[in-house]
Amino acid sequence: MKRIYSIEDACIGCHLCEVACITEHSKSKDPIKAFLHEAERPIARCTVEEIDGGVVSFSTNCRHCDEPDCLRACISGAIQKLDDGRVFMDTEKCVGCWSCVMACPYGAVQRNLEKKKGNKCDLCPDRKSPACVDACPNRALVYKEGNQK
Amino acid sequence: MKYVIIGNSVAATGAIRSIRNQDDKGSITVLSRENRIAYGRPLISYLLGGTITEKKMAYLPEDFYAKNSVDLRLSAEVVAVDSKKKQVKLSSNETIAFDKLLIATGGDPFVPPIEGLQGKKKIFTFTTWDDAAKLKELAYDIKRVVVIGGGLIGLKAAEGLYQIDKKVTIIELADRILSAAFDRTAGRIVAKKMKANGIDVITEDTVVKIEGEGAEITGVTLKSGDFIPCDTVIVAIGVRPAASFLSGSGIEVNRGVVVDDRMETSVKGIFAAGDVAEAADFFTKSKNPMPIWPDAYIQGDVAGAAMAGSEKGYAGGLAMNSIELFKVPTISMGITNPQDEKKFEILTYLDQEKYQYRKVVLQGKIVVGAVLVGAVDRAGIFAGLIREKVDVTPFKGQLLATDFGFAQLTKEIRSTLFAPQGKVA
């Protein structure tokens, strides 16, 4: 399956992947509206990590594992592995127990505290390639066929 | 190939998927003693508390059994296993033949003999959907509840009852609640929050007699002599592997069904997984029952692979719990409360006012346990460090940081995880 790979040396720590992710998962899909006017601003599903003022920076994201630890830990059955390989979280079913947060070794499930639901990458099903990848100005995020490990 | 699975919860699910990964022809029969579809067992406290409806109890997509060609039989309780004839017997006397058998019956609540317990109506255990449903049904007639046992099940039951406005008292024999899953500090933080919500917690005491005439309960008498008035009692002392039906089968049962690292029992072709099994521990490799949800899935997965004829190693059971109690999220994993403290190094951060606590337990250069209370985000990174036995020396000083993440780890780890060699041009 196609996965997102993150190349640390190319990351400039601009956080545009997070902005693009929030925008894509907003109601309007418009960054200004999403950030300023919508009642519920989505939480970015990718996380840019930085230390030493940006000397190290890179974007972490869901690996859509072949054998997802999040799925194995999920007590409600909200997390499913779809036929196309995507690891999908059904937020309707999620009860916010954070078992996926406990289990994911990639730290790739966020907590949406307002809704009390887990939040994770869906690989942007409405797009040809994920919004974070398209937004990255230095091709630090690559979307291509590949294995998890 | 005829696969028979006794039990219909998470271990069975792991096994079904794993079998079907390799064998789409063999027949799979699932026998469940409950008259319920597969459900998220830990959800029963959410159901009791009214935070979810019955509709949301379903653990699997509706088409799961059809898609995987599974013959699911509910209310089918297995009473005996004949290892030689390779068949199981149901309570209806029907026999079902198997080539490969998986025992995934989970646990049964343990109810000790307590004076006055017999014949009382409102005494419950709290491990099944039916338990929660019965409690809900009688909720109008419940005012004060005594919960015996301050472990995870007892506390989740207490929380559910609290959410439907019942007055709850917890009686715990040990000197603190959550003594099995948590360390003292984390237990204290949760206890403090519970008391703030009006839950009475009594420690170092136990119920010696349930009082009341006929079927009615008027209260309980404690060992200390105290009397606690109540109309309902929940027994939540613990669960035991549900393996009693295996007597006479020749399958080795210690505390649980003893299995090797393929989840095979002492009888070839018969496997066990989940809370009923006694498999190797991640750290010591000694065999213990480990009633842990994700571990049950993994064991089911390993068993299913072996049943279908391939090998999948079992790394050993790693305890982990993510439980929110009274709005305090907690995650604990691995060795959280080492007995012999000299062998371990313990790092902690505590802000009791804000219900924040972090603890990391190190043995030499590797992390062997972690407890997070409050900010539990990205706890799984610790699970990864534990499982992969990563040398944390280079970033040991950062382990307690609330923004702890991959940036503090080595570049090598980051590239291995997020951009494996050869994957990216």
Contacts between the chains, C-beta under 8 A, distances in Angstrom:
chain1	res1	chain2	res2	distance
A	5	B	418	6.6
A	5	B	419	4.6
A	5	B	420	7.8
A	5	B	423	5.6
A	5	B	424	4.7
A	6	B	418	4.2
A	6	B	419	5.6
A	7	B	419	5.4
A	7	B	424	5.8
A	8	B	411	6.6
A	8	B	414	5.9
A	8	B	415	6.7
A	8	B	418	7.8
A	8	B	419	7.2
A	47	B	405	7.3
A	49	B	405	4.8
A	49	B	406	5.7
A	49	B	407	3.9
A	50	B	407	6.1
A	51	B	407	4.4
A	51	B	408	6.5
A	56	B	407	5.3
A	56	B	411	7.7
A	57	B	407	7.5
A	58	B	406	7.6
A	58	B	407	7.6
A	58	B	414	6.5
A	58	B	418	7.1
A	60	B	405	7.3
A	60	B	406	5.8
A	60	B	418	6.2
A	61	B	418	7.5
A	63	B	417	7.6
A	63	B	418	7.7
A	67	B	301	7.4
A	69	B	294	7.1
A	69	B	380	7.0
A	69	B	383	7.4
A	70	B	380	7.9
A	71	B	297	8.0
A	72	B	14	7.2
A	72	B	294	4.7
A	72	B	297	4.0
A	72	B	298	6.0
A	72	B	301	7.6
A	73	B	293	6.5
A	73	B	294	4.0
A	73	B	297	7.6
A	73	B	320	7.7
A	73	B	322	7.6
A	75	B	40	4.6
A	75	B	41	7.4
A	75	B	42	4.5
A	75	B	43	6.4
A	75	B	293	5.8
A	76	B	40	4.6
A	76	B	43	6.0
A	76	B	56	7.1
A	76	B	59	7.1
A	77	B	40	6.0
A	77	B	58	6.7
A	77	B	59	4.0
A	77	B	60	5.8
A	77	B	61	7.7
A	80	B	61	7.0
A	92	B	56	8.0
A	93	B	56	6.2
A	95	B	40	7.9
A	95	B	43	6.5
A	95	B	46	5.6
A	95	B	51	7.2
A	95	B	52	6.2
A	95	B	56	7.6
A	96	B	324	7.5
A	97	B	42	7.1
A	97	B	322	5.8
A	97	B	323	7.5
A	97	B	324	6.6
A	98	B	322	4.7
A	98	B	324	7.0
A	98	B	329	5.8
A	98	B	331	6.7
A	98	B	376	5.8
A	98	B	379	7.7
A	99	B	293	7.0
A	99	B	294	7.2
A	99	B	322	4.5
A	100	B	380	7.7
A	101	B	322	6.8
A	101	B	331	7.2
A	101	B	376	6.1
A	101	B	377	6.5
A	101	B	378	7.0
A	101	B	379	5.6
A	101	B	380	6.2
A	102	B	320	5.7
A	102	B	321	7.7
A	102	B	322	4.1
A	102	B	331	4.6
A	102	B	333	6.8
A	102	B	376	7.3
A	102	B	379	4.9
A	102	B	380	5.8
A	102	B	383	6.6
A	103	B	294	5.7
A	103	B	320	7.1
A	103	B	380	5.2
A	103	B	383	6.0
A	104	B	380	3.8
A	104	B	383	7.8
A	105	B	380	5.3
A	105	B	381	6.5
A	105	B	383	5.7
A	105	B	384	2.8
A	105	B	387	7.0
A	105	B	388	7.8
A	105	B	417	7.8
A	106	B	380	7.2
A	106	B	381	7.7
A	106	B	384	7.4
A	106	B	417	6.2
A	106	B	418	7.7
A	107	B	377	7.7
A	107	B	378	3.6
A	107	B	380	5.8
A	107	B	381	4.6
A	107	B	405	6.1
A	107	B	406	7.1
A	109	B	380	7.5
A	110	B	377	7.3
A	111	B	376	7.6
A	111	B	377	5.9
A	142	B	424	5.4
A	142	B	425	7.8
A	144	B	423	7.9
A	144	B	424	7.7
A	146	B	420	7.8
A	146	B	423	4.5
A	146	B	424	8.0
A	147	B	420	7.3
A	147	B	423	7.0
A	149	B	420	5.8
